[in-house]
Amino acid sequence: MWLLLLVVLTLLLYRWYRQSQILENLSDKYVLITGCDSGFGNLAAKQLDRRGLKVLAACLTEKGAEELKKETSSRLQTVILDVTDSQRVKSVAKWVAEIVGDKGLWGLLNNAGTGMPGAPNEWWKKDDFTRVLNVNLLGPVDVTLNILPLIRKAQGRIVNVSSIVGRVTICGGGYCISKYGVEAFSDSLRRELKPFGVKVSIIEPGYFQTQLNDLQRMKNDLKNIWTNVSEEVHQSYGRQYFEDYVADMEKTFLSLSNTDLTPVTNCMVHALTAVNPYTRYSAGWDAKLFFIPISYVPTFLADYLMTRTAPRPANVAH
């Protein structure tokens, strides 16, 4: 037992030492980050700027870009980017190429994304799925494909922001689907780009509040979704199901959501600055202690754990 303990401790120390090594000459490296108006992208841009990297921050709005520039050094440059606009993505890729020149782009942090409240799949329309997939999955794919030659030139890094729901589906709609897609895209990129010396990491946050009004927005969205479903769906699920669903969402949000975003952004910074970045980063204790273990248990057990307290529709046997 003592020998086994010694071996485990030695491996843990070696792993800690290996992962604690940070790259030199960070001030020579350019990093492009999408979705920098607020939340994870905004904080990551500030942290990387303080570390001396040359940050190219893509914001959705002029207001977001201006506010970010006020809080960062003169090294940081901003650009307006909607990741669902392919022509704009191409234009930004040319802008980045002109800035980085022959050095190439060291890092791409695909952070831009959109959230949505959970709801049964039957309550959504195809356009609702499409809207989320365009931002959370096809947008990062488009940005990556246009930026990839610059990353290969620098033998740099790609960091894709997924979610713990890219491992464990917690609700219907397009959000979980989009994050599963990010995981698959990242895995294929990692294997394809390894011969070029490019490393790909995935960030898998648990529940975090990126904005204090997220809960009220999601409640309003759920109300609108419920209002627009068919009368047959209203009768099948029942008003009580809807009210219980909203109450459960609010309870989960308030009990698990974390307003401290640094566990996520610290992972982003490590992925872009460490000599040996991790392949996957789980951020948040709920991710580490609940969702990741559930992703490994047998399906019937995972289904039970995820649905045992879920509300029951009106027209099913209790």
BAKOL-124414 format. One record per residue: x, y, z of N, C-alpha, C in turn; residue in three letters. Coordinates in steps of 0.001 Angstrom, whole numbers, always signed. Atoms other than C-alpha are relative to their C-alpha. Layout:
// BAKOL-124414
PAPA     n_x     n_y     n_z    ca_x    ca_y    ca_z     c_x     c_y     c_z resn
PAPA       X       Y       Z       X       Y       Z       X       Y       Z  ALA
...
END
This chain:
// BAKOL-124414
PAPA     n_x     n_y     n_z    ca_x    ca_y    ca_z     c_x     c_y     c_z resn
PAPA    +826   -1214      +0      +0      +0      +0    +859   +1263      +0  MET
PAPA    -878   -1160     -46   +2826   +2401    +852    +681    +233   -1337  TRP
PAPA    -642    -122   +1301   +4539   +1659   -2433    -974    +568   -1029  LEU
PAPA   +1036    -494    +925   +1285   +2235   -4340    -257   +1480    +242  LEU
PAPA    +227   -1403    -336    +725   +5508   -2492   +1147    +870    -499  LEU
PAPA   -1169    -743    +461   +4276   +6616   -3301     -27    +192   -1507  LEU
PAPA     +86     -81   +1461   +3774   +5832   -6994   -1049   +1024    -418  VAL
PAPA   +1075    -946    +327    +485   +7775   -7088    +438   +1433    +275  VAL
PAPA    -457   -1344    -334   +2016  +10785   -5332   +1062    +489    -975  LEU
PAPA   -1032    -361    +966   +5011  +10731   -7667    -617    +403   -1333  THR
PAPA    +671    -317   +1266   +2719  +10685  -10711    -733   +1335     +84  LEU
PAPA    +717   -1266    -170    +631  +13543   -9312    +961   +1177     +10  LEU
PAPA    -996   -1066     -21   +3733  +15629   -8616    +578    +261   -1386  LEU
PAPA    -529    -153   +1355   +5106  +14958  -12085   -1020    +703    -888  TYR
PAPA   +1058    -614    +801   +1761  +15885  -13629    -131   +1479    +335  ARG
PAPA     +85   -1404    -411   +1608  +19101  -11584   +1169    +802    -564  TRP
PAPA   -1177    -703    +502   +5160  +20048  -12549     -92    +202   -1508  TYR
PAPA     +82     -69   +1464   +4567  +19276  -16222   -1003   +1061    -432  ARG
PAPA   +1048    -936    +391   +1360  +21328  -16377    +264   +1430    +504  GLN
PAPA    -277   -1339    -544   +2835  +24255  -14393    +999    +775    -842  SER
PAPA    -985    -685    +835   +5435  +25063  -17037    -706    +937    -979  GLN
PAPA    +610   -1030    +832   +4555  +28280  -18886    +952    +385   -1126  ILE
PAPA    -796    -377   +1166   +5751  +29342  -22322    +776   +1288    +234  LEU
PAPA    -768   -1236     -27   +8418  +31970  -22728    -439    +909   -1152  GLU
PAPA    +271    -966   +1075   +8116  +35085  -24899   -1485    +144    -313  ASN
PAPA   +1437    -172    +212   +4361  +35453  -24378    -312   +1324    -694  LEU
PAPA    +249   -1321    +584   +4636  +39092  -25435    +122     +12   -1519  SER
PAPA    -137     +91   +1460   +5449  +37946  -28983   -1192    -700    -659  ASP
PAPA   +1049    +863    +526   +2252  +35919  -29372   -1333    +742    -133  LYS
PAPA   +1328    -560    +266   -1073  +36983  -30903   -1073   -1053    +300  TYR
PAPA   +1130    +875    -310   -4371  +35531  -29700   -1288    +677    -451  VAL
PAPA   +1323    -494    +414   -7802  +35987  -31322   -1062    -645    +884  LEU
PAPA   +1083    +474    -866  -10801  +35707  -28981   -1327    +507    -548  ILE
PAPA   +1332    -421    +439  -14438  +35761  -30107    -913    +157   +1216  THR
PAPA    +978    -191   -1073  -17341  +36943  -27984    +550    +733   +1199  GLY
PAPA    -685    -735   -1080  -15490  +39568  -25936    -824   +1120    +603  CYS
PAPA    +822   -1081    -547  -18393  +41902  -25162    -186    -136   +1508  ASP
PAPA    +266    +240   -1417  -19024  +40286  -21771    +375   -1441    +332  SER
PAPA    -168   +1384    -394  -18691  +37085  -19792   +1417    -535    -104  GLY
PAPA   -1289    +688     +34  -15886  +34583  -20302    +997    +678    -940  PHE
PAPA    -901    -587    +988  -14438  +36187  -23433    +557   +1334    +445  GLY
PAPA    -420   -1314    -474  -14300  +39638  -21893   +1065    -132   +1088  ASN
PAPA    -947    +184   -1096  -12528  +38444  -18745   +1286    -665    -485  LEU
PAPA   -1196    +660    +536  -10159  +36144  -20672    +878    +994    -764  ALA
PAPA    -762   -1012    +739   -9148  +39043  -22925    +797    +875    +959  ALA
PAPA    -685    -834    -986   -8273  +41144  -19865   +1155    -758    +660  LYS
PAPA   -1040    +791    -650   -6306  +38329  -18216   +1190    -228    -933  GLN
PAPA   -1084    +242    +962   -4310  +37518  -21350    +742   +1294    -320  LEU
PAPA    -639   -1296    +222   -3661  +41212  -21923    +960    +315   +1147  ASP
PAPA    -873    -239   -1154   -2244  +41483  -18400   +1224    -909     -23  ARG
PAPA   -1144    +916    +102      +7  +38492  -19156    +970    +421   -1101  ARG
PAPA    -901    -530   +1009   +1512  +40474  -22019    -246    -472   -1408  GLY
PAPA    +297    +462   +1353     -31  +38678  -25002    -659   +1108    -811  LEU
PAPA    +627    -964    +896   -1206  +40646  -28019   -1388    -531    -352  LYS
PAPA   +1361    +508    +110   -4950  +40156  -27831    -750    +705   -1119  VAL
PAPA    +908    -490   +1034   -7223  +40552  -30851   -1397    -416    +437  LEU
PAPA   +1291    +283    -622  -10665  +40804  -29281   -1142    +284    -966  ALA
PAPA   +1148    -144    +892  -13680  +40201  -31501   -1261    +187    +837  ALA
PAPA   +1222    -329    -730  -16831  +41831  -30123   -1183     +53    -963  CYS
PAPA   +1204     -67    +828  -20396  +41707  -31378    -461   +1434    -212  LEU
PAPA    +496   -1375     +68  -21077  +45386  -30687   +1130   +1012    +185  THR
PAPA    -951   -1094    -172  -19210  +48683  -30858    +113    +378   +1477  GLU
PAPA      -2    -354   -1425  -20218  +49391  -27263    +894    -957    +781  LYS
PAPA    -828    +980    -690  -18625  +46160  -26066   +1472    +203    -286  GLY
PAPA   -1396    -217    +385  -15437  +46902  -27986    +572   +1224    +702  ALA
PAPA    -479   -1235    -619  -15151  +50442  -26618    +228    -183   +1496  GLU
PAPA    -140    +203   -1445  -15703  +49365  -23001   +1200    -893    +308  GLU
PAPA   -1145    +881    -223  -13104  +46597  -23315   +1309    +755    -172  LEU
PAPA   -1233    -754    +243  -10493  +48962  -24732    +321    +945   +1160  LYS
PAPA    -225    -903   -1135  -10976  +51315  -21760    +656    -721   +1173  LYS
PAPA    -468    +758   -1163  -10024  +48511  -19341   +1227    -841    -303  GLU
PAPA   -1145    +814    +381   -7022  +47054  -21189   +1124    +893    -529  THR
PAPA   -1156    -758    +475   -3610  +48091  -22493    -147    +350   -1475  SER
PAPA     +10    -403   +1410   -2836  +49625  -25857    +345   -1157    -931  SER
PAPA    -305   +1176    +833   -1669  +46186  -27061   -1271    -615    -570  ARG
PAPA   +1248    +671    +401   -5256  +44925  -27243    -671    +767   -1137  LEU
PAPA    +731    -580   +1126   -7045  +45536  -30539   -1357    -683    -109  GLN
PAPA   +1344    +552    +109  -10745  +45054  -31175    -473      +5   -1449  THR
PAPA    +625     +72   +1318  -12815  +44127  -34197   -1440    -451    +212  VAL
PAPA   +1411    +385    -103  -16556  +43729  -34743    -219   -1281    -798  ILE
PAPA    +206   +1290    +662  -17597  +40166  -35553   -1269    -679    +492  LEU
PAPA   +1125    +901    -221  -20853  +38260  -35785    +394   -1326    -639  ASP
PAPA    -552   +1253    +524  -19707  +34650  -36144    -950    -714    -957  VAL
PAPA    +939    +611    +942  -22854  +33753  -38112     +56    +652   -1379  THR
PAPA    -136    -730   +1266  -21886  +36198  -40887   +1290    -446    -688  ASP
PAPA   -1181    +586    +638  -19514  +34285  -43197    +870   +1040    -692  SER
PAPA    -786   -1032    +658  -18476  +37349  -45169    +798    +807   +1015  GLN
PAPA    -707    -736   -1051  -17585  +39164  -41965   +1124    -855    +585  ARG
PAPA   -1038    +907    -498  -15652  +36108  -40761   +1214     +34    -923  VAL
PAPA   -1105     -67    +972  -13575  +36164  -43965    +745   +1330    +113  LYS
PAPA    -612   -1320    -114  -12963  +39895  -43565    +882     +88   +1250  SER
PAPA    -779     -23   -1238  -11790  +39465  -39968   +1244    -876    -135  VAL
PAPA   -1168    +867    +218   -9496  +36596  -41014   +1091    +746    -773  ALA
PAPA    -973    -801    +750   -7814  +38945  -43534    +625   +1063    +898  LYS
PAPA    -495   -1010    -949   -7511  +41631  -40848   +1036    -609    +933  TRP
PAPA    -938    +685    -892   -5829  +39141  -38506   +1295    -327    -739  VAL
PAPA   -1185    +363    +782   -3465  +37955  -41270    +915   +1196    -222  ALA
PAPA    -808   -1213    +201   -2331  +41526  -41943    +739    +403   +1272  GLU
PAPA    -613    -390   -1270   -1595  +42085  -38249   +1122    -961    +396  ILE
PAPA    -967    +976    -513    +237  +38846  -37425   +1156    -230    -966  VAL
PAPA   -1068    +160    +985   +2229  +38670  -40664    +555   -1411     -47  GLY
PAPA    -646   +1302    +160   +4739  +35844  -41049     +37    -813   +1285  ASP
PAPA      -8    +736   -1269   +4568  +34946  -37351   -1162    -974    +111  LYS
PAPA   +1198    +803    -159   +1118  +33503  -37737    -725    +345   +1292  GLY
PAPA    +837    -239   -1186   -1549  +33411  -35031    +245   -1109   +1015  LEU
PAPA    -303   +1012   -1008    -553  +31671  -31819   -1265    -685    +518  TRP
PAPA   +1164    +595    -639   -4024  +31177  -30380   -1323    +481    -547  GLY
PAPA   +1383    -326    +335   -7688  +31070  -31361    -873    -529   +1128  LEU
PAPA    +932    +378   -1054  -10221  +31063  -28527   -1418    +205    -512  LEU
PAPA   +1384     -45    +478  -13666  +30220  -29908    -935     +41   +1200  ASN
PAPA    +813    -185   -1196  -15732  +31659  -27083   -1422    +471    -304  ASN
PAPA   +1318    -570    +300  -18683  +33380  -28808   -1082   -1076     +34  ALA
PAPA   +1090    +964     -79  -21953  +31655  -28055   -1270    +669    +480  GLY
PAPA   +1282    -497    -474  -25596  +32084  -27198    -645   -1065    +859  THR
PAPA    +690    +927    -875  -27622  +30516  -24430   -1483     -74    -333  GLY
PAPA   +1442    +160    +178  -31204  +29342  -24310    -521    -784   +1186  MET
PAPA    +543    +782   -1111  -33530  +28006  -21636    -266   -1433    -432  PRO
PAPA    +350   +1379    +306  -34037  +24280  -21451   -1510    -149    -138  GLY
PAPA   +1417    +294    +182  -37386  +22978  -22660    -108   -1281    -823  ALA
PAPA    +164   +1204    +813  -38744  +19752  -24163    +139    +311   -1494  PRO
PAPA    -221    -202   +1434  -37796  +19336  -27831   -1281    +348    -747  ASN
PAPA   +1270    -203    +686  -41459  +19309  -28825    -471   +1443     +63  GLU
PAPA    +423   -1390    -140  -41838  +22911  -27691    +709    +923    -981  TRP
PAPA    -813    -838    +880  -39241  +24191  -30178    -382    -174   -1457  TRP
PAPA    +131     +95   +1449  -39361  +24883  -33899   +1381    -165    -619  LYS
PAPA   -1279    +221    +671  -36674  +24073  -36445    +859   +1261     +18  LYS
PAPA    -757   -1255     +19  -35674  +27750  -36658    +682    +273   +1342  ASP
PAPA    -612    -180   -1316  -35001  +27748  -32901   +1294    -808    +113  ASP
PAPA   -1203    +828     +14  -32531  +24881  -33317   +1073    +639    -882  PHE
PAPA    -944    -577    +965  -30941  +26561  -36331    +703   +1221    +568  THR
PAPA    -585   -1225    -557  -30408  +29863  -34519   +1131    -325    +971  ARG
PAPA   -1019    +348    -992  -28472  +28232  -31689   +1183    -701    -650  VAL
PAPA   -1085    +724    +668  -26470  +25890  -33931    +871    +938    -825  LEU
PAPA    -774    -951    +804  -25424  +28781  -36182   +1016    +762    +847  ASN
PAPA    -902    -774    -859  -23901  +30679  -33259    +996    -910    +711  VAL
PAPA    -830    +804    -903  -22571  +27897  -31033    +852   -1053    -700  ASN
PAPA    -740   +1068    +674  -21370  +25350  -33601    +519    +429   -1370  LEU
PAPA    -435    -335   +1359  -21305  +26522  -37216    +830   +1280     -29  LEU
PAPA    -813   -1207     -93  -19936  +29931  -36234   +1454    -314    +334  GLY
PAPA   -1381    +388    -305  -16839  +28491  -34496    +665    -824   -1100  PRO
PAPA    -564    +771   +1121  -16387  +26045  -37387    +469    +948   -1097  VAL
PAPA    -336    -951   +1061  -16417  +28920  -39887   +1232    +819    +369  ASP
PAPA   -1155    -785    -449  -13998  +31028  -37830   +1269    -844     -57  VAL
PAPA   -1175    +879     -32  -11625  +28084  -37368    +521    -291   -1392  THR
PAPA    -428    +342   +1354  -11561  +27130  -41039    +698   +1178    -680  LEU
PAPA    -609   -1177    +618  -10719  +30694  -42053   +1317    +404    +666  ASN
PAPA   -1183    -402    -756   -8071  +31173  -39354   +1078   -1088      +0  ILE
PAPA    -882   +1156    -166   -6491  +27714  -39508   +1377    +133    -654  LEU
PAPA   -1344    -137    +580   -3646  +28525  -41958    +937    +842    +860  PRO
PAPA    -821    -840    -873   -2436  +31223  -39551    +424    -748   +1258  LEU
PAPA    -332    +811   -1173   -2546  +28790  -36623   +1082   -1013    -354  ILE
PAPA   -1011    +973    +424    -582  +26164  -38548   +1358    +667    -171  ARG
PAPA   -1258    -725    +217   +2032  +28760  -39458    +735    +219   +1319  LYS
PAPA    -599    -258   -1310   +2630  +29506  -35762    +136   -1263    +835  ALA
PAPA     +68   +1236    -796   +2194  +25882  -34646    -631    +314   +1362  GLN
PAPA    +625    -552   -1190    -244  +27386  -32180   -1067    -861    +625  GLY
PAPA   +1032    +659    -803   -3359  +26542  -30208   -1394    +383    -485  ARG
PAPA   +1425    -275    +172   -7099  +26258  -30770    -693    -418   +1283  ILE
PAPA    +731    +285   -1233   -9291  +26456  -27670   -1476    +235    -279  VAL
PAPA   +1430     -76    +274  -12983  +25716  -28121    -793     -94   +1297  ASN
PAPA    +830      -4   -1202  -15539  +26545  -25443   -1231    -855    -254  VAL
PAPA   +1156    +882     +47  -17955  +23664  -25090    -805    +237   +1274  SER
PAPA    +750     -79   -1246  -19892  +22936  -21906     -66   -1404    +567  SER
PAPA    +186   +1324    -577  -20457  +20127  -19481   -1206    -697    -630  ILE
PAPA   +1138    +613    +680  -23723  +19611  -21384    +401    -537   -1374  VAL
PAPA    -537    +705   +1152  -21514  +18525  -24274    +365   -1433    +337  GLY
PAPA    -205   +1370    -462  -21044  +15390  -22183   -1288    -635    +499  ARG
PAPA   +1243    +494    -597  -24397  +15077  -20400   -1136    +910    -439  VAL
PAPA   +1135    -798    +458  -27625  +16248  -22017    -940    +262   +1168  THR
PAPA    +850    -343   -1134  -29710  +18127  -19475   -1369    +507    -433  ILE
PAPA   +1275    -562    +444  -32535  +19477  -21650    -119    -143   -1519  CYS
PAPA    +219      +2   +1433  -34066  +19584  -25100    +391   +1327    -614  GLY
PAPA    -384   -1211    +710  -33457  +22233  -27740   +1390    -115    -596  GLY
PAPA   -1242     +41    +758  -30369  +23163  -29692   +1273    +178    +792  GLY
PAPA   -1217    -342    -732  -27973  +24133  -26906    +898   -1215    +235  TYR
PAPA    -808   +1195    -272  -26820  +20667  -25826    +512    -608   -1302  CYS
PAPA    -422    +529   +1304  -26717  +19530  -29458   +1214    +767    -509  ILE
PAPA   -1106    -821    +494  -24443  +22438  -30329   +1285    -303    +756  SER
PAPA   -1197    +262    -794  -22052  +21638  -27480    +554   -1400    -253  LYS
PAPA    -483   +1319    +437  -21880  +17949  -28421    +743    +143   -1325  TYR
PAPA    -658    -239   +1284  -20991  +19187  -31895   +1369    +628    +161  GLY
PAPA   -1299    -626    -269  -18199  +21381  -30524   +1004   -1044    +472  VAL
PAPA    -889   +1072    -475  -16767  +18335  -28742    +501    -842   -1173  GLU
PAPA    -387    +837   +1143  -16794  +16272  -31946    +942    +742    -943  ALA
PAPA    -853    -818    +868  -15312  +19092  -34024   +1396    +127    +591  PHE
PAPA   -1291    -169    -669  -12553  +19617  -31457    +814   -1289     -38  SER
PAPA    -709   +1279     +22  -11685  +15917  -31294    +607    -278   -1375  ASP
PAPA    -519    +249   +1348  -11339  +15655  -35063   +1137    +961    -330  SER
PAPA   -1073    -976    +231   -9263  +18855  -35230   +1291    -423    +703  LEU
PAPA   -1176    +359    -782   -6927  +17642  -32488    +811   -1104    -692  ARG
PAPA    -680   +1126    +644   -6133  +14416  -34344    +577    +392   -1356  ARG
PAPA    -469    -422   +1323   -5815  +16062  -37762   +1200    +939     +77  GLU
PAPA   -1012   -1051     -56   -3585  +18910  -36596   +1231    -369    +817  LEU
PAPA   -1159    +414    -793   -1229  +16991  -34311   +1280     -70    -826  LYS
PAPA   -1236     +31    +790   +1256  +16356  -37165    +568   +1385    -312  PRO
PAPA    -451   -1366    +270   +1433  +20134  -37715    +519    +703   +1256  PHE
PAPA    -450    -618   -1244   +2328  +20793  -34077   -1030    +899    +633  GLY
PAPA   +1085    -821    -547   -1037  +22435  -33355    -727    -795   +1091  VAL
PAPA    +696    +650   -1103   -2734  +21644  -30038   -1415    +561    +129  LYS
PAPA   +1410    -386    -116   -6503  +21708  -29495    -509    -374   +1383  VAL
PAPA    +555    +223   -1333   -8163  +22067  -26087   -1482    +344     +20  SER
PAPA   +1430    -234    -177  -11789  +22008  -24970    -242    +481   +1422  ILE
PAPA    +399    -495   -1319  -13196  +24057  -22085   -1443    -440    +244  ILE
PAPA   +1332    +520    -320  -16211  +22447  -20373    -499    +593   +1317  GLU
PAPA    +499    -609   -1234  -17759  +24873  -17852   -1255    -697    +508  PRO
PAPA   +1268    +395    -593  -20463  +23836  -15440    -951   +1180     -42  GLY
PAPA    +944   -1116     -45  -23157  +26296  -14378    +708   +1265    +482  TYR
PAPA    -559   -1296    -378  -21923  +29889  -14356    -949   +1094    -463  PHE
PAPA    +779   -1178    +367  -23775  +33200  -14357    +917    +989    -696  GLN
PAPA    -799   -1007    +693  -22211  +35332  -17050    -645   +1374    +102  THR
PAPA    +696   -1265    -210  -24862  +37999  -16474   -1048    -217   +1081  GLN
PAPA    +909    +151   -1132  -27011  +38642  -13411   -1456    -115    -435  LEU
PAPA   +1399     +57    +446  -30185  +38950  -15501    -289   -1242    -833  ASN
PAPA    +214   +1220    +786  -29758  +35528  -17142   -1269    -731    +416  ASP
PAPA   +1147    +770    -484  -32415  +33907  -14954   -1307    +602    -470  LEU
PAPA   +1245    -637    +420  -35131  +36443  -15674    -192    -101   -1502  GLN
PAPA     +99    +125   +1454  -34339  +36346  -19381    -464   -1404    -396  ARG
PAPA    +376   +1369    +323  -34614  +32560  -19449   -1452    -284    +384  MET
PAPA   +1397    +181    -404  -37912  +32660  -17543    -936    +642   -1010  LYS
PAPA    +825    -675   +1012  -39310  +35157  -20042     -10    -797   -1307  ASN
PAPA     -80    +801   +1220  -38068  +33042  -22953    -871   -1248    +110  ASP
PAPA    +817   +1199    -201  -39706  +29937  -21484   -1488    +316     -91  LEU
PAPA   +1406    -408     +59  -42977  +31797  -21071    -436    +204   -1440  LYS
PAPA    +330    -230   +1414  -42898  +32880  -24727     -74   -1314    -768  ASN
PAPA      +5   +1301    +667  -42053  +29358  -25866   -1279    -751    +312  ILE
PAPA   +1203    +709    -424  -44911  +27881  -23848   -1251    +624    -612  TRP
PAPA   +1153    -685    +577  -47344  +30486  -25138    -207    -363   -1460  THR
PAPA     +81    +228   +1445  -46543  +29629  -28763    -152   -1460    -414  ASN
PAPA    +186   +1404    +395  -46879  +25838  -28622   -1473    -251    -315  VAL
PAPA   +1369    +315    +430  -49986  +24155  -29992    -887    -327   +1198  SER
PAPA    +949    +324   -1060  -53123  +23547  -27970    +135   -1461    +433  GLU
PAPA    -186   +1428    -327  -52466  +19800  -28173   +1154    -182    +980  GLU
PAPA   -1149     +64    -906  -49071  +20309  -26506    -377    +548   +1371  VAL
PAPA    +471    -543   -1274  -50694  +22499  -23839    -755   -1059    +793  HIS
PAPA    +810   +1008    -677  -53131  +19721  -23034    +825   -1212    +417  GLN
PAPA    -799   +1193    -287  -50557  +16930  -23180    +926    +202   +1197  SER
PAPA    -934    -258   -1094  -48078  +18579  -20808    -699    +601   +1216  TYR
PAPA    +738    -613   -1094  -50421  +20721  -18734    +696   +1224    +571  GLY
PAPA    -526   -1243    -572  -49991  +24115  -17098    +895    -268   +1210  ARG
PAPA    -786    +295   -1195  -48690  +22540  -13889   +1402    -472    -361  GLN
PAPA   -1319    +443    +456  -45860  +20864  -15806    +879   +1201    -333  TYR
PAPA    -753   -1203    +363  -44802  +24225  -17222    +459    +746   +1238  PHE
PAPA    -355    -739   -1206  -44878  +25906  -13819   +1070    -731    +808  GLU
PAPA   -1014    +788    -718  -42917  +23059  -12204   +1343     +47    -732  ASP
PAPA   -1222     -52    +799  -40401  +23170  -15061    +751   +1311    +250  TYR
PAPA    -607   -1303    -263  -39779  +26884  -14537    +561     +49   +1416  VAL
PAPA    -459      -4   -1386  -39505  +26396  -10774   +1274    -819    +173  ALA
PAPA   -1197    +838     -77  -36971  +23579  -11185   +1205    +702    -624  ASP
PAPA   -1084    -722    +658  -34911  +25680  -13598    +533   +1105    +916  MET
PAPA    -410   -1081    -893  -34883  +28602  -11156    +768    -540   +1201  GLU
PAPA    -668    +602   -1156  -33918  +26352   -8232   +1409    -449    -367  LYS
PAPA   -1312    +475    +451  -31060  +24783  -10204    +934   +1166    -261  THR
PAPA    -807   -1176    +339  -29846  +28139  -11455    +542    +678   +1248  PHE
PAPA    -398    -712   -1208  -29762  +29719   -8001    +914    -834    +887  LEU
PAPA    -796    +852    -886  -28194  +26709   -6267   +1356    -360    -599  SER
PAPA   -1229    +450    +636  -25512  +25858   -8834    +785   +1094    -707  LEU
PAPA    -690   -1013    +803  -24719  +28991  -10820   +1014    +763    +829  SER
PAPA   -1107    -691    -657  -21450  +30691   -9926    +246   +1318    -715  ASN
PAPA    -244   -1309    +615  -20889  +34406  -10498   +1490    +281    -181  THR
PAPA   -1446    -141    +173  -17088  +34013  -10246    +408    -766   -1258  ASP
PAPA    -306    +613   +1289  -15994  +33362  -13831   +1453    -453    -125  LEU
PAPA   -1428    +300    +134  -12280  +32925  -13110    +331   -1483    -110  THR
PAPA    -328   +1406    +233  -12401  +29102  -12843     -10    -369   -1487  PRO
PAPA     +62    +261   +1442  -13339  +29129  -16534   +1118    +719    -737  VAL
PAPA   -1006    -779    +734  -11058  +31911  -17729   +1426    -420    +354  THR
PAPA   -1322    +524    -347   -8097  +30480  -15812    +345   -1217    -853  ASN
PAPA    -212   +1140    +896   -8551  +27309  -17847    +370    +482   -1402  CYS
PAPA    -302    -560   +1318   -8570  +29375  -21050   +1433    +508     -69  MET
PAPA   -1349    -555     -40   -5389  +31167  -20034   +1037   -1109     +11  VAL
PAPA    -942   +1117     -56   -3637  +27911  -19162    +106    -694   -1348  HIS
PAPA      -3    +687   +1296   -4656  +26319  -22462    +816    +751   -1040  ALA
PAPA    -708    -823    +986   -3068  +29221  -24351   +1432    +330    +393  LEU
PAPA   -1329    -425    -455     +42  +29790  -22236    +857   -1127    +556  THR
PAPA    -764   +1101    -581   +1103  +26410  -20811    +807    -714   -1072  ALA
PAPA    -807    +804    +924   +3866  +24380  -22419    -760   -1265    -380  VAL
PAPA    +745   +1242    +217   +1695  +21270  -22033   -1453    +183    +426  ASN
PAPA   +1400    -211    -373   -1998  +22233  -22075    -760   -1320     +92  PRO
PAPA    +879   +1163     -65   -4697  +19762  -21140    -832     -87   -1276  TYR
PAPA    +926    +173   +1113   -6938  +18288  -23809   -1383    +519    +370  THR
PAPA   +1306    -447    -487  -10050  +18979  -21711    +161    +667   +1357  ARG
PAPA     +29    -709   -1273  -10664  +21434  -18896   -1439     +18    +504  TYR
PAPA   +1323    -119    -626  -13653  +21044  -16585     +74   +1110   +1030  SER
PAPA     -19   -1175    -878  -14497  +24252  -14723   -1254     +20    +861  ALA
PAPA   +1122     -15    -929  -16670  +24324  -11620    -128   -1338    +713  GLY
PAPA    +109   +1235    -769  -17217  +21815   -8832   -1162    -857    -444  TRP
PAPA   +1130    +798    +487  -20591  +20780  -10252    +411    -838   -1206  ASP
PAPA    -499    +758   +1150  -18810  +19765  -13453    +851   -1175    +453  ALA
PAPA    -943   +1033    -438  -16101  +17807  -11624    -650   -1103    +825  LYS
PAPA    +522    +961    -974  -18203  +16124   -8940   -1348    -607    -370  LEU
PAPA   +1322    +533    +366  -21577  +15588  -10630     -86    -394   -1465  PHE
PAPA    +253    +260   +1407  -21719  +15893  -14407   +1010    -963    -630  PHE
PAPA    -988    +906    +593  -18440  +14207  -15348    -190   -1428    +498  ILE
PAPA    +285   +1376    -425  -19092  +11168  -13100   -1238    -589    -676  PRO
PAPA   +1214    +510    +639  -22606  +10872  -14565    +262    -400   -1449  ILE
PAPA    -272    +321   +1404  -21151  +10854  -18069    +638   -1380    -174  SER
PAPA    -669   +1304     +88  -19337   +7593  -17234    -844   -1159    +509  TYR
PAPA    +806   +1091    -546  -22080   +5632  -15475    -870    -610   -1097  VAL
PAPA    +902    +593    +994  -24405   +3206  -17354   -1174    +919    -318  PRO
PAPA   +1039    -918    +470  -27097   +4964  -19367   -1255     -41    +853  THR
PAPA   +1241     +89    -780  -30026   +3636  -17334    +141    +733   +1323  PHE
PAPA    -220    -689   -1258  -28474   +5018  -14163     +67   +1510    -210  LEU
PAPA     -51   -1428    +313  -27682   +8382  -15756   -1395    +549    -257  ALA
PAPA   +1370    -427    +278  -31266   +8609  -17046    -799    +152   +1292  ASP
PAPA    +727     -63   -1269  -32612   +7887  -13566    +419   +1224    +804  TYR
PAPA    -501   -1113    -795  -30389  +10446  -11860    -420   +1352    -577  LEU
PAPA    +334   -1275    +644  -31229  +13141  -14420   -1503    +272     -33  MET
PAPA   +1448    -191    +147  -35013  +12589  -14369    -804    -332   +1257  THR
PAPA    +761    +500   -1161  -35924  +11319  -10888    -843   +1087    +661  ARG
PAPA    +803   -1078    -600  -37160  +14744   -9729    -673    +877   -1053  THR
PAPA    +581    -816   +1075  -38381  +16001  -13104   -1518     +12     +95  ALA
PAPA   +1463     -51      -7  -42015  +17169  -13397    -584    -998    -987  PRO
PAPA    +664    +982    +848  -44500  +14792  -14995   -1072    +690    -835  ARG
PAPA   +1067    -576    +827  -46715  +15747  -17967   -1375    -437    +497  PRO
PAPA   +1355    +242    -479  -50450  +15840  -17352    -563   -1300    -528  ALA
PAPA    +644   +1144    +648  -51427  +13085  -19802    +859   -1256     -13  ASN
PAPA    -732   +1263    -165  -49147  +10306  -18545    -322    -547   +1365  VAL
PAPA    +296    +638   -1269  -49602   +7799  -15774   +1071    +385   +1024  ALA
PAPA    -940    -379   -1066  -48004   +8860  -12461    +344   -1226    +844  HIS
END
